[in-house]
Amino acid sequence: MQLIQIFGERVINNHHIELILLAMPNGPANIYALDQLKSRHFQGQIAAIAKYSDDETQLHQQGIDAAFNIIMKLVAASHETCVITYNLKYPPLKTD
């Protein structure tokens, strides 16, 4: 986690950064990075990509500005592609 601490210090000292997207493949790592940024009073927006809905929920509970469940986004995009490609008459896939 030393790398995150060094990165966090550099980000906090750079007042030109408006948005950070956390895209680590490990949910707890994203949450740790979010906590580090918040503890250093980062003023910009923080978003994250979550692999599982539980990770997405936890990120929201921790106060992230936006979280995206990458698996559900891929499923929805695949569904839409199949519907368009094969001219299927299925309703849109609900991901909520």
Disulfide bonds with the S-S distance in Angstrom:
none
